[in-house]
């Protein structure tokens, strides 16, 4: 009986440790990507937002970025916060 209880607790502890390290690793990866974007973002960079919109940076303000999206015949501009840029593609 004691052996079974110990085994259950050991399994729970192992699962908790795995869950913790998985979350810490994801947080660290997101933080590094955010630092990379803030350091390397410039006008004419091709970016993707967290919602999946792909566009080119037209203007960078303090906390906002103006993106140009669409094709040659039908372009549009959107203003988003810098924190919503997920990655720089080019």
Phi, psi and omega in degrees: 000314180295325180296321179294318179295319179296319179297319178297318179293322179296318178296317178297319180294318179297317178297319179296318179294317178298317178298317180298311183292328176295315180293319180295319180295317178297318179297316181296320180294317178296320180295318178295321178294320179296319178295318178299316180295315181296325181282329188249003180287130178213167179297140181079008174286140175270123186232163172236136180272170179294339178267359175099005179282130179252132180197178179252141180285124179261323182206144179238120172259191183300306182240001184238153177228136175259122181253145172254123181234168178105189179256188185297319183280332187225085179259154175216156178245142175227149177251125179229165174282151180301326184291345180273357176279125184272317183200157175263124183272321180225000000 
